[in-house]
Amino acid sequence: MSTAIASQEFCVLSESEELPMTMQVGMVGTDGLVLAGDTRQYVERSGRTWSSYNSSKIRLDATGRMAIACARNMEVSLRIAEKIFAELPVVNVEDRAVRIQNIGMGIAAGFDAECIVAFADPVPSLYAFLCDKIGNGRCDELDRILTGDAGNPACFWAERYYTRFLGVSQLTRLAAQIVVAAGTMNSGSIQGLEVVTLEAAGFRRWSKEENYALEFAADGLGKQIGELVLGRPAL
């Protein structure tokens, strides 16, 4: 199964008109991997009025060898992440996808839940787990994962420029471009940027200052490209 097809199938599986979208990206490269996503989260109030705030959606385990990006129902997805952190280190690599799916489906019954699960060992790898409210669920290992608003036009960046032969520094810029551009296309649901990269010592969460600088650079690059294409300053 190609990565592009898998991403679209995941999007259809987890579609929900009741939950605001997110944009989260996972990419494996020659020297590690990157997880990036927006930081906007929502609280559903009585009367179906949504309030929003910005907070991290990516969790790291205590060893720094696993990272999980959570989306959809955050309470449920975070519970899934904690159970994966507790149980997956003792699971054989070939059994990871099945175990992640079993854990996720056992916790998420009746809820929309979404996780990108990243491992440092024995080699950098990514797994996408999704479950919808009617009980459809799956987990696959992929080299590139775009979840949340996977139909957002910003996904073009991954379709055009991603290859596994890129390094983490290059993939980080690419992932940031996707997330920031997705926010431009869907500003009501997607906002902010957070980055986690796999380095020699393990997964590292970028500081707020680093994230802000990368977000600013990605936004500026998007405007520059518009100027090049249009031959005039972009609106």
C-alpha positions as CSV (number, residue, x, y, z in Angstrom):
1,M,0.0,0.0,0.0
2,S,1.4,3.4,-0.9
3,T,1.8,6.1,1.7
4,A,-0.4,8.5,-0.2
5,I,-3.3,6.0,-0.4
6,A,-2.9,5.1,3.2
7,S,-3.1,8.7,4.3
8,Q,-6.3,9.3,2.4
9,E,-7.9,6.1,3.7
10,F,-7.1,7.1,7.3
11,C,-8.7,10.4,6.7
12,V,-11.9,8.8,5.5
13,L,-11.9,6.4,8.3
14,S,-11.8,9.0,11.0
15,E,-14.0,11.7,9.4
16,S,-16.3,13.4,11.9
17,E,-18.3,16.6,11.5
18,E,-18.5,17.0,15.3
19,L,-14.7,17.3,15.9
20,P,-12.5,20.2,14.7
21,M,-9.6,19.2,12.5
22,T,-5.9,19.1,13.3
23,M,-2.9,18.6,11.2
24,Q,-0.1,16.3,12.3
25,V,2.8,15.0,10.3
26,G,5.2,12.1,10.8
27,M,8.1,11.5,8.5
28,V,11.0,9.0,8.5
29,G,14.3,10.0,7.0
30,T,17.9,8.8,6.5
31,D,19.0,9.8,10.1
32,G,15.9,9.7,12.2
33,L,12.3,11.0,12.1
34,V,10.3,14.1,12.8
35,L,6.8,14.6,14.3
36,A,5.2,18.0,13.8
37,G,1.7,19.3,14.4
38,D,-0.5,22.2,15.3
39,T,-1.3,23.0,18.9
40,R,-4.9,24.2,18.9
41,Q,-7.2,22.1,21.1
42,Y,-10.9,22.5,21.9
43,V,-13.3,22.1,24.8
44,E,-16.9,21.3,24.0
45,R,-19.2,23.4,26.2
46,S,-23.0,22.9,26.8
47,G,-25.1,24.1,23.9
48,R,-22.4,22.8,21.5
49,T,-20.3,25.9,21.6
50,W,-16.6,25.3,21.2
51,S,-13.8,27.1,23.1
52,S,-10.1,26.7,22.1
53,Y,-6.7,26.9,23.6
54,N,-3.1,26.0,22.6
55,S,-1.3,23.1,24.1
56,S,1.0,20.2,23.1
57,K,-0.5,17.2,21.4
58,I,2.7,15.2,21.4
59,R,3.8,13.0,24.3
60,L,7.2,11.5,25.0
61,D,7.8,8.4,27.2
62,A,10.2,8.5,30.2
63,T,13.0,6.9,28.3
64,G,12.9,9.3,25.3
65,R,12.7,6.3,22.9
66,M,9.0,6.6,22.0
67,A,6.8,9.6,21.1
68,I,3.1,9.7,20.3
69,A,1.1,12.5,18.6
70,C,-2.5,12.5,19.8
71,A,-5.6,13.8,18.1
72,R,-9.4,13.7,17.8
73,N,-10.8,13.0,21.3
74,M,-7.7,14.0,23.2
75,E,-8.7,12.4,26.5
76,V,-9.1,9.0,24.9
77,S,-6.0,9.4,22.7
78,L,-3.9,10.3,25.6
79,R,-5.1,7.3,27.5
80,I,-4.2,5.2,24.5
81,A,-0.7,6.8,24.5
82,E,-0.1,6.0,28.1
83,K,-1.0,2.4,27.7
84,I,1.2,2.1,24.6
85,F,4.1,3.6,26.5
86,A,3.5,1.0,29.3
87,E,3.2,-2.1,27.1
88,L,5.0,-1.6,23.8
89,P,8.6,-1.7,25.0
90,V,8.2,-5.4,25.7
91,V,6.4,-6.3,22.4
92,N,8.3,-7.8,19.4
93,V,8.7,-5.3,16.5
94,E,6.7,-7.6,14.2
95,D,3.8,-7.5,16.6
96,R,3.7,-3.7,17.2
97,A,1.0,-2.8,14.7
98,V,-1.4,-5.5,16.0
99,R,-0.7,-4.6,19.6
100,I,-1.2,-0.9,19.0
101,Q,-4.5,-1.6,17.3
102,N,-5.7,-3.8,20.1
103,I,-4.8,-1.3,22.8
104,G,-6.4,1.5,20.8
105,M,-9.6,-0.3,20.0
106,G,-9.9,-1.5,23.6
107,I,-9.8,2.1,24.9
108,A,-11.5,4.1,22.1
109,A,-14.7,2.1,21.7
110,G,-17.4,4.6,20.8
111,F,-15.0,7.5,20.3
112,D,-12.9,9.1,17.5
113,A,-9.2,8.6,18.4
114,E,-6.0,9.1,16.4
115,C,-2.3,8.5,17.3
116,I,0.9,8.6,15.4
117,V,3.3,6.3,17.3
118,A,7.0,6.8,16.8
119,F,9.8,4.5,17.9
120,A,13.5,5.1,18.0
121,D,14.5,1.4,18.2
122,P,15.6,-0.8,16.7
123,V,15.3,1.6,13.7
124,P,13.3,4.8,13.5
125,S,9.7,3.9,12.6
126,L,6.1,5.3,12.5
127,Y,2.7,3.7,13.0
128,A,-0.7,5.3,12.4
129,F,-3.6,4.2,14.5
130,L,-7.1,5.5,13.9
131,C,-10.5,4.6,15.3
132,D,-14.0,6.0,14.6
133,K,-17.1,6.1,16.7
134,I,-18.7,3.1,15.0
135,G,-15.8,0.8,15.7
136,N,-13.7,0.9,12.5
137,G,-10.0,0.9,13.3
138,R,-6.6,0.1,11.9
139,C,-2.9,0.5,12.5
140,D,-0.2,0.5,9.8
141,E,3.5,1.1,9.7
142,L,4.3,3.9,7.2
143,D,7.3,6.1,6.3
144,R,5.1,9.2,6.0
145,I,1.9,9.9,7.9
146,L,-0.5,12.9,7.6
147,T,-3.5,12.7,9.8
148,G,-6.3,15.0,10.9
149,D,-7.2,17.3,8.0
150,A,-5.4,15.0,5.5
151,G,-7.5,16.4,2.6
152,N,-6.1,19.9,3.3
153,P,-4.4,21.3,0.1
154,A,-1.2,21.8,2.2
155,C,-0.6,18.1,1.9
156,F,0.7,18.9,-1.6
157,W,4.0,19.7,0.0
158,A,4.4,16.1,1.2
159,E,3.2,14.6,-2.1
160,R,5.7,16.7,-4.1
161,Y,8.8,16.8,-1.9
162,Y,8.9,13.9,0.6
163,T,11.3,11.0,0.1
164,R,12.9,8.8,2.6
165,F,16.3,9.9,1.4
166,L,15.9,13.3,3.1
167,G,17.6,14.0,6.5
168,V,15.7,15.0,9.6
169,S,16.7,18.7,9.3
170,Q,15.2,18.8,5.8
171,L,12.1,16.8,6.9
172,T,11.6,19.2,9.8
173,R,11.3,22.2,7.5
174,L,9.0,20.2,5.2
175,A,6.7,19.1,8.0
176,A,6.6,22.7,9.4
177,Q,5.6,24.0,5.9
178,I,2.8,21.5,5.8
179,V,1.4,22.4,9.2
180,V,1.7,26.2,8.8
181,A,0.2,26.1,5.3
182,A,-2.6,23.9,6.6
183,G,-3.4,26.5,9.2
184,T,-3.6,29.2,6.4
185,M,-6.1,27.0,4.6
186,N,-8.1,26.0,7.7
187,S,-7.4,28.8,10.3
188,G,-10.5,28.0,12.2
189,S,-9.2,24.6,13.4
190,I,-5.4,24.6,12.8
191,Q,-3.0,27.0,14.6
192,G,0.5,26.9,16.1
193,L,3.4,24.5,15.6
194,E,5.2,22.0,17.7
195,V,8.1,19.8,16.7
196,V,9.7,16.6,18.1
197,T,12.8,15.2,16.4
198,L,14.6,12.0,16.9
199,E,18.3,12.7,17.7
200,A,21.2,10.5,18.9
201,A,20.1,10.7,22.5
202,G,16.4,10.1,21.8
203,F,13.4,12.2,21.0
204,R,13.8,15.9,21.7
205,R,10.9,18.3,22.1
206,W,11.7,21.7,20.5
207,S,11.4,24.7,22.7
208,K,8.7,27.3,22.2
209,E,11.3,29.7,20.9
210,E,12.5,27.2,18.3
211,N,8.9,26.4,17.3
212,Y,8.0,30.1,16.9
213,A,11.1,30.7,14.8
214,L,10.3,27.8,12.5
215,E,6.7,28.7,12.2
216,F,7.6,32.3,11.3
217,A,10.1,31.0,8.7
218,A,7.6,28.6,7.2
219,D,5.0,31.3,6.9
220,G,7.5,33.7,5.2
221,L,8.6,31.0,2.8
222,G,5.0,30.4,1.8
223,K,4.6,34.0,1.0
224,Q,7.9,34.1,-1.0
225,I,6.8,31.2,-3.1
226,G,3.5,33.0,-3.8
227,E,5.5,36.0,-5.0
228,L,7.6,33.9,-7.3
229,V,4.7,32.1,-8.8
230,L,2.6,35.3,-9.2
231,G,5.4,37.6,-10.2
232,R,4.2,40.1,-7.6
233,P,3.8,40.3,-3.8
234,A,1.3,37.7,-2.6
235,L,-1.8,39.0,-0.9
